[in-house]
Amino acid sequence: MIDLIRRKYLFLSVSGVLVAAAIFSILVFGFREGVDFKGGTLWQIKINDQSVTTEDVTAIIQPEISKIGEAKINRDISSDSFLARLPVLNETEHQKLIEILKAKFPKAEELSFQSIGPSVGAALRKNAFISIALVLIGISLYIAYSFRKVSRPISSWKYGFVTLISLFHDIAIPAGLLAILGHFGTVEIDGNFVVALLVIMGFSVHDTIVVFDRIRENLYNDKGKSDFGQVINTSVNQTIARSINTSLTLVLVLLALFFAGPINLKYFILTLLIGVVMGTYSSIFVASPALYIWQKLSKKGK
């Protein structure tokens, strides 16, 4: 049996260090924004010639756009195609590039073409982060409402606030990782990044509700006979196997997708992977100890 409450400061310290490092990375490094947010063109092409390299494709495209920006070409092994990130192109420039590419590589085939202007990208960025904030607040209010009949030994709204802290923990850490990868590498955030954070919040709150609901049930059955910390320990030990097993099945799928999936979803999957692990950790080792500490502080303040 895990004595969660006895080691509460150890578990919370680990989370505190990780969140602090993530916030530091975001504030100092910022994010390298992708096409969705800063504007630009995402062009996927297939050449059907294994001898063609990313350097060959770059050598064809870069001279044509050198006056307006830089071409970043990656190879997607899973679909045997090339993914080009370019400045904003109009349709005339787009067609010219196709002609030049096909003149050099007759087997070249366009799979997709997406061009977003800077103003549209800025609006998408603003709306994306507003949606994250609204979801965080909405989930917290829902938890507070769901536990409205729970008043002993801690008020229902505190369940909602602790959930908010837990969710912030779960999205801050993968966001900080992507800020580091963007600063020291070439990883960009886009619409998939926002979707990943929303999915993480949904998964994490599910785990947290399972633990909180067991705490609520045990508090009702216990009728105040046991210490709050003992009730939390019992509740966590009753739910920990389910939480870990549920998360593990998803982690295995995400690992398979990370190593064998399409290149344009690689960091979307990495964000999900880190977020799921952190969400499982926080629902057990962050949310419940935080409830206990808050209850003890409230008790001392009376």
Backbone as CSV, one residue per row, in Angstrom:
resi,resn,N_x,N_y,N_z,CA_x,CA_y,CA_z,C_x,C_y,C_z
1,MET,0.846,-1.205,0.000,0.000,0.000,0.000,0.878,1.249,0.000
2,ILE,0.613,2.171,-0.902,1.383,3.409,-1.012,0.914,4.397,0.050
3,ASP,1.861,4.889,0.864,1.525,5.921,1.844,1.751,7.276,1.175
4,LEU,0.772,7.694,0.401,0.878,8.901,-0.407,1.066,10.142,0.454
5,ILE,0.314,10.224,1.535,0.332,11.427,2.356,1.682,11.603,3.054
6,ARG,2.293,10.523,3.481,3.592,10.635,4.165,4.673,11.166,3.228
7,ARG,4.570,10.845,1.931,5.584,11.292,0.964,5.063,12.444,0.092
8,LYS,4.054,13.127,0.550,3.376,14.153,-0.262,4.325,15.254,-0.737
9,TYR,5.232,15.701,0.134,6.116,16.801,-0.251,7.133,16.364,-1.304
10,LEU,7.519,15.106,-1.271,8.424,14.584,-2.300,7.743,14.618,-3.668
11,PHE,6.516,14.087,-3.733,5.786,14.051,-5.002,5.489,15.459,-5.525
12,LEU,5.086,16.352,-4.623,4.771,17.722,-5.032,6.026,18.485,-5.441
13,SER,7.159,18.162,-4.825,8.421,18.822,-5.188,8.852,18.447,-6.602
14,VAL,8.692,17.177,-6.945,9.017,16.729,-8.312,8.189,17.509,-9.325
15,SER,6.890,17.612,-9.062,6.013,18.353,-9.965,6.375,19.833,-10.003
16,GLY,6.688,20.395,-8.832,7.043,21.808,-8.769,8.267,22.136,-9.591
17,VAL,9.280,21.276,-9.518,10.517,21.495,-10.288,10.230,21.411,-11.789
18,LEU,9.446,20.410,-12.192,9.140,20.237,-13.622,8.319,21.405,-14.167
19,VAL,7.324,21.847,-13.403,6.490,22.967,-13.850,7.303,24.256,-13.900
20,ALA,8.151,24.479,-12.895,8.998,25.674,-12.883,9.934,25.693,-14.090
21,ALA,10.519,24.539,-14.394,11.411,24.445,-15.555,10.643,24.698,-16.849
22,ALA,9.403,24.187,-16.914,8.574,24.382,-18.113,8.214,25.854,-18.295
23,ILE,7.800,26.511,-17.219,7.437,27.928,-17.299,8.652,28.769,-17.673
24,PHE,9.796,28.450,-17.087,11.044,29.163,-17.415,11.352,29.028,-18.910
25,SER,11.222,27.816,-19.431,11.514,27.570,-20.854,10.578,28.353,-21.762
26,ILE,9.292,28.375,-21.383,8.306,29.090,-22.208,8.570,30.591,-22.192
27,LEU,8.868,31.143,-21.002,9.091,32.588,-20.879,10.399,33.021,-21.533
28,VAL,11.433,32.213,-21.390,12.762,32.590,-21.916,12.904,32.260,-23.400
29,PHE,12.512,31.044,-23.782,12.703,30.610,-25.166,11.514,30.948,-26.059
30,GLY,10.311,30.902,-25.477,9.114,31.073,-26.292,8.890,29.855,-27.176
31,PHE,7.922,29.970,-28.075,7.619,28.874,-28.995,8.053,29.241,-30.419
32,ARG,8.501,28.255,-31.134,8.747,28.440,-32.574,7.428,28.150,-33.281
33,GLU,6.808,29.172,-33.795,5.465,29.024,-34.352,5.497,28.436,-35.759
34,GLY,4.552,27.555,-36.026,4.435,26.918,-37.325,3.557,27.715,-38.277
35,VAL,3.267,27.116,-39.392,2.484,27.759,-40.448,1.122,28.208,-39.941
36,ASP,0.483,27.399,-39.107,-0.868,27.714,-38.632,-0.934,29.049,-37.912
37,PHE,0.140,29.423,-37.182,0.103,30.595,-36.317,0.822,31.819,-36.889
38,LYS,1.910,31.613,-37.597,2.642,32.774,-38.108,2.383,33.021,-39.600
39,GLY,1.659,32.103,-40.223,1.417,32.217,-41.656,2.501,31.511,-42.444
40,GLY,2.165,31.070,-43.629,3.123,30.368,-44.474,2.441,29.284,-45.289
41,THR,3.251,28.425,-45.864,2.729,27.373,-46.742,3.254,26.014,-46.306
42,LEU,2.351,25.061,-46.281,2.711,23.678,-45.997,2.397,22.875,-47.253
43,TRP,3.420,22.298,-47.854,3.279,21.640,-49.169,3.820,20.224,-49.060
44,GLN,2.982,19.237,-49.349,3.407,17.833,-49.307,3.459,17.279,-50.720
45,ILE,4.603,16.740,-51.074,4.802,16.225,-52.433,5.413,14.820,-52.376
46,LYS,5.105,14.035,-53.399,5.650,12.685,-53.524,6.342,12.579,-54.868
47,ILE,7.561,12.041,-54.863,8.343,12.009,-56.099,8.472,10.602,-56.676
48,ASN,8.213,9.579,-55.875,8.275,8.189,-56.355,9.635,7.822,-56.922
49,ASP,10.669,8.305,-56.256,12.037,7.986,-56.668,12.889,7.947,-55.400
50,GLN,13.284,6.752,-54.978,13.996,6.583,-53.720,15.358,7.273,-53.699
51,SER,15.901,7.558,-54.865,17.227,8.170,-54.915,17.193,9.667,-54.630
52,VAL,16.019,10.277,-54.690,15.879,11.719,-54.454,15.944,11.994,-52.949
53,THR,16.767,12.961,-52.537,16.948,13.306,-51.134,16.321,14.668,-50.828
54,THR,16.266,14.992,-49.547,15.744,16.308,-49.145,16.622,17.431,-49.702
55,GLU,17.925,17.164,-49.792,18.842,18.166,-50.350,18.537,18.438,-51.819
56,ASP,18.159,17.384,-52.561,17.819,17.544,-53.974,16.574,18.428,-54.135
57,VAL,15.559,18.171,-53.298,14.314,18.941,-53.379,14.556,20.385,-52.955
58,THR,15.346,20.566,-51.898,15.662,21.918,-51.429,16.406,22.708,-52.498
59,ALA,17.318,22.042,-53.186,18.105,22.708,-54.233,17.225,23.196,-55.387
60,ILE,16.076,22.543,-55.602,15.154,22.957,-56.662,14.251,24.102,-56.192
61,ILE,13.759,23.999,-54.955,12.760,24.954,-54.462,13.380,26.246,-53.939
62,GLN,14.497,26.137,-53.192,15.056,27.312,-52.516,15.378,28.483,-53.456
63,PRO,16.020,28.240,-54.611,16.306,29.386,-55.491,15.056,30.129,-55.953
64,GLU,13.934,29.426,-56.053,12.704,30.050,-56.536,12.033,30.932,-55.491
65,ILE,12.330,30.679,-54.200,11.674,31.478,-53.152,12.681,32.261,-52.320
66,SER,13.923,32.337,-52.780,14.990,32.954,-51.992,14.702,34.410,-51.646
67,LYS,13.922,35.090,-52.481,13.626,36.508,-52.242,12.591,36.715,-51.146
68,ILE,11.803,35.679,-50.854,10.735,35.861,-49.855,10.932,35.003,-48.603
69,GLY,11.914,34.126,-48.599,12.125,33.331,-47.398,12.902,32.054,-47.638
70,GLU,12.796,31.148,-46.683,13.583,29.912,-46.685,12.677,28.692,-46.813
71,ALA,13.157,27.684,-47.499,12.431,26.416,-47.629,12.975,25.414,-46.616
72,LYS,12.082,24.807,-45.857,12.471,23.761,-44.909,11.811,22.464,-45.352
73,ILE,12.634,21.510,-45.747,12.125,20.260,-46.312,12.435,19.096,-45.376
74,ASN,11.424,18.283,-45.104,11.606,17.051,-44.323,11.040,15.881,-45.110
75,ARG,11.612,14.708,-44.886,11.115,13.507,-45.544,10.252,12.717,-44.588
76,ASP,9.069,12.344,-45.037,8.156,11.515,-44.253,8.296,10.076,-44.747
77,ILE,9.005,9.273,-43.963,9.292,7.898,-44.381,8.017,7.067,-44.477
78,SER,7.052,7.320,-43.565,5.836,6.501,-43.527,5.020,6.614,-44.810
79,SER,5.005,7.799,-45.437,4.241,7.981,-46.677,5.153,8.162,-47.885
80,ASP,6.482,8.061,-47.656,7.470,8.231,-48.724,7.216,9.535,-49.492
81,SER,7.087,10.607,-48.729,6.837,11.909,-49.341,7.714,12.962,-48.682
82,PHE,7.674,14.174,-49.233,8.433,15.299,-48.686,7.457,16.352,-48.181
83,LEU,7.777,16.923,-47.016,6.944,17.962,-46.433,7.747,19.262,-46.452
84,ALA,7.255,20.236,-47.229,7.968,21.505,-47.375,7.243,22.611,-46.624
85,ARG,7.978,23.343,-45.791,7.456,24.527,-45.109,8.053,25.748,-45.794
86,LEU,7.175,26.575,-46.378,7.602,27.687,-47.211,6.917,28.972,-46.750
87,PRO,7.403,30.133,-47.219,6.673,31.384,-46.951,5.311,31.358,-47.637
88,VAL,4.491,32.370,-47.385,3.166,32.448,-48.010,3.327,32.565,-49.528
89,LEU,2.648,31.681,-50.257,2.700,31.683,-51.719,1.317,31.923,-52.291
90,ASN,1.247,32.712,-53.370,-0.027,32.843,-54.074,-0.150,31.706,-55.076
91,GLU,-1.273,31.632,-55.758,-1.515,30.505,-56.653,-0.564,30.507,-57.852
92,THR,-0.184,31.693,-58.330,0.755,31.778,-59.451,2.112,31.190,-59.077
93,GLU,2.586,31.552,-57.884,3.866,31.029,-57.405,3.780,29.527,-57.143
94,HIS,2.621,29.103,-56.656,2.388,27.684,-56.403,2.499,26.877,-57.696
95,GLN,1.803,27.318,-58.735,1.818,26.604,-60.016,3.206,26.614,-60.651
96,LYS,3.935,27.712,-60.459,5.284,27.804,-61.012,6.198,26.774,-60.352
97,LEU,6.064,26.615,-59.047,6.872,25.623,-58.340,6.561,24.206,-58.806
98,ILE,5.272,23.931,-59.039,4.883,22.603,-59.536,5.533,22.330,-60.886
99,GLU,5.494,23.318,-61.760,6.083,23.150,-63.099,7.585,22.889,-63.018
100,ILE,8.266,23.657,-62.175,9.714,23.504,-62.035,10.057,22.134,-61.453
101,LEU,9.275,21.715,-60.450,9.530,20.427,-59.800,9.298,19.268,-60.769
102,LYS,8.221,19.356,-61.544,7.909,18.268,-62.482,8.872,18.249,-63.666
103,ALA,9.424,19.419,-63.981,10.421,19.458,-65.052,11.676,18.700,-64.643
104,LYS,11.994,18.772,-63.353,13.186,18.086,-62.844,12.856,16.641,-62.476
105,PHE,11.688,16.454,-61.867,11.259,15.115,-61.441,9.879,14.823,-62.041
106,PRO,9.818,14.231,-63.200,8.539,13.973,-63.892,7.555,13.155,-63.055
107,LYS,8.050,12.345,-62.120,7.169,11.504,-61.310,6.612,12.243,-60.081
108,ALA,6.951,13.518,-59.957,6.506,14.276,-58.786,4.983,14.400,-58.756
109,GLU,4.416,14.298,-57.563,2.960,14.345,-57.390,2.635,15.180,-56.150
110,GLU,1.737,16.129,-56.296,1.336,16.968,-55.159,0.269,16.245,-54.338
111,LEU,0.518,16.107,-53.016,-0.440,15.454,-52.128,-1.327,16.464,-51.410
112,SER,-0.738,17.586,-51.010,-1.531,18.627,-50.348,-0.804,19.958,-50.438
113,PHE,-1.589,21.039,-50.363,-1.040,22.394,-50.401,-1.901,23.274,-49.513
114,GLN,-1.279,23.896,-48.507,-2.011,24.742,-47.567,-1.231,26.030,-47.358
115,SER,-1.854,27.160,-47.650,-1.205,28.455,-47.481,-2.075,29.337,-46.596
116,ILE,-1.479,29.875,-45.513,-2.213,30.693,-44.544,-1.518,32.036,-44.396
117,GLY,-2.279,33.130,-44.533,-1.730,34.469,-44.383,-1.416,34.792,-42.931
118,PRO,-0.526,35.764,-42.674,-0.134,36.118,-41.303,-1.307,36.563,-40.425
119,SER,-2.243,37.312,-40.986,-3.378,37.803,-40.187,-4.285,36.656,-39.756
120,VAL,-4.489,35.696,-40.660,-5.300,34.519,-40.325,-4.594,33.699,-39.245
121,GLY,-3.273,33.545,-39.385,-2.498,32.798,-38.407,-2.559,33.433,-37.022
122,ALA,-2.490,34.775,-36.967,-2.559,35.479,-35.682,-3.917,35.261,-35.016
123,ALA,-4.982,35.285,-35.819,-6.337,35.057,-35.278,-6.477,33.634,-34.759
124,LEU,-5.914,32.666,-35.497,-5.956,31.267,-35.049,-5.202,31.087,-33.736
125,ARG,-4.052,31.751,-33.618,-3.253,31.653,-32.391,-4.027,32.214,-31.196
126,LYS,-4.629,33.372,-31.395,-5.399,34.002,-30.312,-6.569,33.117,-29.885
127,ASN,-7.326,32.623,-30.862,-8.493,31.786,-30.554,-8.088,30.469,-29.899
128,ALA,-6.934,29.937,-30.304,-6.472,28.662,-29.745,-6.203,28.782,-28.256
129,PHE,-5.509,29.827,-27.860,-5.160,29.960,-26.446,-6.338,30.438,-25.600
130,ILE,-7.271,31.143,-26.216,-8.512,31.472,-25.507,-9.298,30.202,-25.229
131,SER,-9.340,29.296,-26.208,-10.072,28.035,-26.029,-9.462,27.195,-24.912
132,ILE,-8.131,27.182,-24.806,-7.472,26.434,-23.731,-7.855,27.015,-22.375
133,ALA,-7.820,28.350,-22.260,-8.173,29.000,-20.995,-9.618,28.707,-20.612
134,LEU,-10.533,28.780,-21.584,-11.949,28.531,-21.311,-12.192,27.088,-20.876
135,VAL,-11.488,26.151,-21.509,-11.642,24.739,-21.139,-11.143,24.510,-19.714
136,LEU,-10.008,25.112,-19.361,-9.478,24.984,-18.005,-10.494,25.477,-16.962
137,ILE,-11.042,26.662,-17.223,-12.017,27.244,-16.292,-13.299,26.421,-16.270
138,GLY,-13.766,26.019,-17.450,-15.010,25.250,-17.543,-14.936,23.931,-16.804
139,ILE,-13.832,23.208,-16.970,-13.669,21.924,-16.290,-13.641,22.116,-14.773
140,SER,-12.930,23.150,-14.317,-12.840,23.410,-12.882,-14.204,23.728,-12.289
141,LEU,-14.994,24.536,-12.986,-16.337,24.877,-12.504,-17.231,23.639,-12.486
142,TYR,-17.066,22.793,-13.487,-17.874,21.568,-13.537,-17.551,20.642,-12.362
143,ILE,-16.266,20.516,-12.034,-15.869,19.668,-10.897,-16.441,20.238,-9.598
144,ALA,-16.329,21.569,-9.450,-16.863,22.206,-8.244,-18.364,21.965,-8.115
145,TYR,-19.067,22.039,-9.246,-20.525,21.805,-9.235,-20.843,20.337,-8.936
146,SER,-20.089,19.430,-9.524,-20.332,17.993,-9.338,-20.134,17.569,-7.888
147,PHE,-19.221,18.265,-7.171,-18.936,17.914,-5.780,-19.617,18.882,-4.805
148,ARG,-20.691,19.531,-5.281,-21.360,20.562,-4.480,-21.928,20.022,-3.170
149,LYS,-22.233,18.731,-3.118,-22.808,18.151,-1.898,-21.736,17.688,-0.911
150,VAL,-20.477,17.864,-1.329,-19.370,17.480,-0.451,-18.890,18.731,0.291
151,SER,-18.986,18.736,1.580,-18.554,19.895,2.358,-17.633,19.517,3.508
152,ARG,-17.486,18.229,3.771,-16.640,17.779,4.871,-15.565,16.823,4.351
153,PRO,-14.317,17.039,4.691,-13.785,18.126,5.501,-13.292,19.299,4.658
154,ILE,-13.596,19.317,3.348,-13.099,20.369,2.467,-14.200,20.757,1.483
155,SER,-14.321,22.039,1.205,-15.417,22.545,0.381,-15.319,22.055,-1.057
156,SER,-16.482,21.993,-1.729,-16.534,21.472,-3.095,-15.741,22.326,-4.075
157,TRP,-15.741,23.666,-3.887,-15.036,24.521,-4.848,-13.527,24.269,-4.837
158,LYS,-13.025,23.741,-3.700,-11.592,23.454,-3.614,-11.215,22.251,-4.484
159,TYR,-12.150,21.323,-4.653,-11.917,20.223,-5.594,-11.711,20.793,-6.998
160,GLY,-12.547,21.767,-7.364,-12.441,22.394,-8.680,-11.132,23.147,-8.845
161,PHE,-10.713,23.866,-7.804,-9.480,24.646,-7.896,-8.261,23.728,-7.983
162,VAL,-8.271,22.661,-7.190,-7.157,21.701,-7.249,-7.100,21.042,-8.630
163,THR,-8.266,20.774,-9.215,-8.307,20.227,-10.580,-7.681,21.197,-11.565
164,LEU,-7.952,22.489,-11.395,-7.361,23.519,-12.261,-5.837,23.496,-12.161
165,ILE,-5.328,23.409,-10.951,-3.876,23.339,-10.750,-3.302,22.089,-11.413
166,SER,-3.993,20.978,-11.234,-3.544,19.703,-11.809,-3.507,19.768,-13.333
167,LEU,-4.545,20.348,-13.935,-4.598,20.457,-15.397,-3.505,21.387,-15.926
168,PHE,-3.262,22.484,-15.212,-2.190,23.395,-15.619,-0.849,22.666,-15.589
169,HIS,-0.636,21.866,-14.560,0.577,21.037,-14.438,0.728,20.120,-15.651
170,ASP,-0.395,19.521,-16.081,-0.350,18.514,-17.152,-0.063,19.105,-18.526
171,ILE,-0.492,20.362,-18.751,-0.234,20.959,-20.069,1.028,21.813,-20.073
172,ALA,1.438,22.313,-18.900,2.629,23.160,-18.847,3.894,22.370,-19.163
173,ILE,3.983,21.150,-18.650,5.215,20.356,-18.828,5.456,19.986,-20.296
174,PRO,4.470,19.410,-21.037,4.729,19.155,-22.461,4.926,20.444,-23.267
175,ALA,4.240,21.535,-22.866,4.435,22.809,-23.567,5.865,23.308,-23.368
176,GLY,6.374,23.172,-22.148,7.762,23.567,-21.882,8.755,22.739,-22.673
177,LEU,8.468,21.446,-22.815,9.345,20.574,-23.599,9.406,21.031,-25.052
178,LEU,8.253,21.392,-25.622,8.244,21.846,-27.011,8.930,23.201,-27.181
179,ALA,8.881,24.038,-26.137,9.609,25.311,-26.181,11.119,25.042,-26.236
180,ILE,11.585,24.059,-25.458,13.009,23.691,-25.459,13.405,23.100,-26.815
181,LEU,12.565,22.189,-27.335,12.869,21.561,-28.628,12.825,22.587,-29.765
182,GLY,11.974,23.597,-29.628,11.915,24.644,-30.640,13.135,25.547,-30.589
183,HIS,13.649,25.797,-29.375,14.814,26.686,-29.222,16.101,26.000,-29.668
184,PHE,16.281,24.762,-29.240,17.525,24.061,-29.555,17.419,23.222,-30.829
185,GLY,16.209,23.065,-31.340,16.000,22.315,-32.578,15.141,23.119,-33.539
186,THR,14.286,22.434,-34.266,13.442,23.116,-35.261,11.960,22.780,-35.058
187,VAL,11.600,22.357,-33.850,10.229,21.933,-33.604,9.308,23.154,-33.530
188,GLU,8.228,23.117,-34.295,7.268,24.212,-34.341,5.941,23.778,-33.720
189,ILE,5.230,24.752,-33.152,3.885,24.459,-32.660,2.872,24.928,-33.706
190,ASP,1.769,24.180,-33.808,0.726,24.519,-34.762,-0.628,24.151,-34.166
191,GLY,-1.636,24.039,-35.008,-2.967,23.689,-34.524,-3.003,22.342,-33.828
192,ASN,-2.168,21.411,-34.276,-2.112,20.089,-33.637,-1.653,20.179,-32.185
193,PHE,-0.789,21.135,-31.902,-0.298,21.342,-30.534,-1.454,21.715,-29.604
194,VAL,-2.308,22.605,-30.067,-3.468,23.025,-29.266,-4.431,21.851,-29.071
195,VAL,-4.667,21.097,-30.136,-5.540,19.913,-30.038,-4.972,18.929,-29.014
196,ALA,-3.651,18.740,-29.043,-3.004,17.822,-28.098,-3.228,18.266,-26.658
197,LEU,-3.094,19.570,-26.392,-3.302,20.076,-25.031,-4.746,19.862,-24.581
198,LEU,-5.697,20.059,-25.484,-7.105,19.848,-25.135,-7.386,18.370,-24.847
199,VAL,-6.777,17.491,-25.638,-6.948,16.050,-25.411,-6.338,15.657,-24.064
200,ILE,-5.170,16.208,-23.753,-4.508,15.926,-22.473,-5.406,16.330,-21.311
201,MET,-6.019,17.507,-21.417,-6.896,17.969,-20.344,-8.084,17.036,-20.164
202,GLY,-8.655,16.589,-21.273,-9.785,15.666,-21.190,-9.414,14.349,-20.549
203,PHE,-8.249,13.822,-20.921,-7.797,12.547,-20.350,-7.456,12.708,-18.875
204,SER,-6.742,13.793,-18.556,-6.296,14.013,-17.190,-7.465,14.212,-16.231
205,VAL,-8.456,15.000,-16.645,-9.577,15.267,-15.739,-10.378,13.994,-15.486
206,HIS,-10.402,13.100,-16.469,-11.087,11.816,-16.272,-10.426,11.035,-15.145
207,ASP,-9.092,10.988,-15.167,-8.347,10.286,-14.125,-8.547,10.943,-12.764
208,THR,-8.512,12.276,-12.749,-8.667,13.010,-11.489,-10.053,12.794,-10.895
209,ILE,-11.071,12.797,-11.737,-12.439,12.581,-11.259,-12.587,11.200,-10.638
210,VAL,-11.945,10.192,-11.234,-12.020,8.826,-10.688,-11.487,8.802,-9.254
211,VAL,-10.333,9.465,-9.037,-9.736,9.495,-7.696,-10.608,10.311,-6.742
212,PHE,-11.027,11.498,-7.184,-11.848,12.361,-6.332,-13.186,11.705,-5.982
213,ASP,-13.770,11.017,-6.945,-15.056,10.374,-6.694,-14.917,9.261,-5.660
214,ARG,-13.786,8.549,-5.700,-13.558,7.505,-4.699,-13.335,8.133,-3.313
215,ILE,-12.654,9.278,-3.292,-12.482,9.994,-2.019,-13.843,10.405,-1.467
216,ARG,-14.695,10.950,-2.335,-16.037,11.366,-1.915,-16.837,10.173,-1.372
217,GLU,-16.761,9.064,-2.076,-17.501,7.860,-1.667,-17.005,7.337,-0.324
218,ASN,-15.683,7.306,-0.153,-15.114,6.813,1.099,-15.378,7.759,2.267
219,LEU,-15.412,9.066,1.984,-15.760,10.023,3.035,-17.187,9.793,3.519
220,TYR,-18.068,9.533,2.576,-19.484,9.288,2.925,-19.619,8.001,3.753
221,ASN,-18.927,6.955,3.341,-19.030,5.667,4.045,-18.331,5.700,5.405
222,ASP,-17.265,6.494,5.495,-16.480,6.534,6.723,-17.190,7.288,7.853
223,LYS,-18.050,8.257,7.488,-18.832,9.027,8.474,-17.928,9.788,9.467
224,GLY,-16.743,10.202,8.993,-15.873,11.014,9.842,-15.055,10.240,10.853
225,LYS,-15.010,8.935,10.748,-14.281,8.123,11.736,-12.762,8.198,11.521
226,SER,-12.343,8.316,10.276,-10.909,8.279,9.954,-10.389,9.667,9.615
227,ASP,-9.071,9.811,9.741,-8.406,11.044,9.331,-8.525,11.213,7.815
228,PHE,-8.588,12.476,7.358,-8.729,12.764,5.935,-7.574,12.157,5.132
229,GLY,-6.376,12.212,5.684,-5.223,11.637,5.003,-5.349,10.144,4.811
230,GLN,-5.894,9.462,5.807,-6.089,8.014,5.697,-7.119,7.686,4.621
231,VAL,-8.172,8.497,4.536,-9.197,8.299,3.497,-8.593,8.494,2.104
232,ILE,-7.747,9.505,1.975,-7.088,9.760,0.681,-6.181,8.591,0.316
233,ASN,-5.387,8.118,1.259,-4.499,6.981,0.994,-5.286,5.758,0.530
234,THR,-6.370,5.483,1.230,-7.207,4.331,0.867,-7.789,4.497,-0.536
235,SER,-8.278,5.694,-0.831,-8.905,5.964,-2.122,-7.911,5.845,-3.270
236,VAL,-6.722,6.392,-3.073,-5.692,6.336,-4.116,-5.271,4.897,-4.378
237,ASN,-5.079,4.130,-3.321,-4.672,2.732,-3.488,-5.758,1.891,-4.148
238,GLN,-7.012,2.290,-3.988,-8.117,1.569,-4.636,-8.217,1.889,-6.130
239,THR,-7.681,3.025,-6.544,-7.831,3.452,-7.948,-6.527,3.454,-8.745
240,ILE,-5.385,3.316,-8.074,-4.105,3.492,-8.754,-3.874,2.457,-9.859
241,ALA,-4.262,1.213,-9.615,-4.050,0.169,-10.630,-4.853,0.478,-11.887
242,ARG,-6.104,0.914,-11.702,-6.935,1.245,-12.861,-6.337,2.410,-13.636
243,SER,-5.882,3.445,-12.929,-5.317,4.625,-13.588,-4.077,4.265,-14.400
244,ILE,-3.183,3.498,-13.796,-1.936,3.140,-14.485,-2.211,2.229,-15.677
245,ASN,-3.074,1.232,-15.506,-3.380,0.310,-16.606,-4.050,1.014,-17.774
246,THR,-4.972,1.932,-17.472,-5.645,2.694,-18.530,-4.646,3.553,-19.294
247,SER,-3.771,4.218,-18.550,-2.769,5.078,-19.185,-1.765,4.274,-19.985
248,LEU,-1.369,3.119,-19.457,-0.362,2.299,-20.116,-0.816,1.835,-21.491
249,THR,-2.088,1.469,-21.618,-2.592,1.038,-22.931,-2.492,2.168,-23.948
250,LEU,-2.801,3.400,-23.504,-2.699,4.550,-24.403,-1.251,4.894,-24.704
251,VAL,-0.395,4.806,-23.710,1.029,5.106,-23.910,1.650,4.164,-24.936
252,LEU,1.298,2.880,-24.880,1.837,1.915,-25.844,1.421,2.252,-27.271
253,VAL,0.168,2.667,-27.435,-0.315,3.067,-28.767,0.424,4.307,-29.250
254,LEU,0.590,5.281,-28.366,1.270,6.528,-28.737,2.738,6.281,-29.077
255,LEU,3.378,5.370,-28.365,4.774,5.035,-28.676,4.889,4.429,-30.074
256,ALA,3.955,3.552,-30.401,3.954,2.941,-31.740,3.763,4.010,-32.813
257,LEU,2.850,4.939,-32.568,2.592,6.009,-33.536,3.784,6.956,-33.638
258,PHE,4.440,7.206,-32.507,5.586,8.126,-32.513,6.717,7.590,-33.393
259,PHE,6.972,6.289,-33.295,8.092,5.716,-34.051,7.715,5.298,-35.469
260,ALA,6.424,5.019,-35.705,6.032,4.515,-37.030,5.015,5.405,-37.740
261,GLY,4.545,6.452,-37.078,3.511,7.302,-37.653,4.075,8.344,-38.610
262,PRO,3.196,9.164,-39.200,3.626,10.198,-40.154,4.444,11.286,-39.479
263,ILE,5.389,11.843,-40.205,6.314,12.822,-39.638,5.606,14.102,-39.199
264,ASN,4.533,14.493,-39.914,3.851,15.735,-39.570,3.042,15.633,-38.277
265,LEU,2.895,14.404,-37.733,2.197,14.220,-36.459,3.153,13.806,-35.332
266,LYS,4.431,13.796,-35.613,5.419,13.276,-34.653,5.378,14.030,-33.325
267,TYR,5.372,15.357,-33.393,5.431,16.135,-32.158,4.056,16.335,-31.537
268,PHE,3.017,16.173,-32.330,1.659,16.100,-31.778,1.558,14.865,-30.876
269,ILE,2.071,13.752,-31.366,2.038,12.499,-30.594,2.953,12.599,-29.371
270,LEU,4.124,13.236,-29.523,5.033,13.408,-28.387,4.373,14.251,-27.293
271,THR,3.671,15.303,-27.688,2.965,16.146,-26.718,1.925,15.334,-25.964
272,LEU,1.160,14.528,-26.701,0.166,13.665,-26.070,0.822,12.668,-25.116
273,LEU,1.921,12.094,-25.553,2.609,11.072,-24.762,3.069,11.636,-23.417
274,ILE,3.736,12.784,-23.446,4.208,13.407,-22.210,3.018,13.835,-21.356
275,GLY,1.987,14.398,-22.006,0.822,14.866,-21.272,0.061,13.745,-20.580
276,VAL,-0.061,12.604,-21.237,-0.764,11.453,-20.635,-0.012,10.950,-19.409
277,VAL,1.309,10.851,-19.527,2.119,10.396,-18.387,1.999,11.382,-17.226
278,MET,2.104,12.681,-17.542,1.999,13.701,-16.492,0.594,13.751,-15.898
279,GLY,-0.412,13.515,-16.735,-1.794,13.511,-16.256,-2.055,12.380,-15.287
280,THR,-1.498,11.226,-15.580,-1.633,10.085,-14.672,-0.922,10.365,-13.356
281,TYR,0.280,10.935,-13.459,1.047,11.273,-12.260,0.296,12.290,-11.404
282,SER,-0.220,13.346,-12.042,-0.857,14.426,-11.271,-2.147,13.991,-10.600
283,SER,-2.923,13.135,-11.263,-4.192,12.705,-10.682,-3.973,11.905,-9.402
284,ILE,-2.825,11.244,-9.308,-2.517,10.427,-8.128,-1.636,11.183,-7.139
285,PHE,-0.539,11.769,-7.633,0.495,12.295,-6.750,0.481,13.818,-6.579
286,VAL,-0.410,14.519,-7.274,-0.477,15.976,-7.136,-1.833,16.413,-6.580
287,ALA,-2.908,15.995,-7.251,-4.246,16.468,-6.873,-4.623,16.060,-5.449
288,SER,-4.450,14.800,-5.115,-4.852,14.311,-3.792,-4.012,14.904,-2.659
289,PRO,-2.674,14.917,-2.754,-1.880,15.576,-1.712,-2.209,17.065,-1.576
290,ALA,-2.483,17.725,-2.695,-2.835,19.155,-2.638,-4.128,19.359,-1.849
291,LEU,-5.098,18.467,-2.053,-6.337,18.525,-1.275,-6.046,18.388,0.214
292,TYR,-5.204,17.441,0.567,-4.888,17.179,1.967,-4.197,18.384,2.601
293,ILE,-3.208,18.940,1.914,-2.473,20.090,2.452,-3.399,21.281,2.629
294,TRP,-4.269,21.510,1.671,-5.211,22.632,1.761,-6.143,22.449,2.958
295,GLN,-6.591,21.226,3.159,-7.490,20.950,4.286,-6.775,21.204,5.617
296,LYS,-5.511,20.805,5.713,-4.755,21.006,6.945,-4.503,22.486,7.198
297,LEU,-4.175,23.232,6.127,-3.952,24.670,6.278,-5.227,25.395,6.693
298,SER,-6.354,24.970,6.109,-7.640,25.574,6.471,-7.980,25.293,7.926
299,LYS,-7.651,24.088,8.365,-7.936,23.683,9.736,-7.103,24.496,10.730
300,LYS,-5.831,24.764,10.361,-4.953,25.556,11.227,-5.384,27.011,11.295
301,GLY,-5.978,27.472,10.172,-6.381,28.874,10.110,-7.618,29.188,10.942
302,LYS,-8.323,28.160,11.384,-9.552,28.384,12.161,-9.247,28.597,13.641
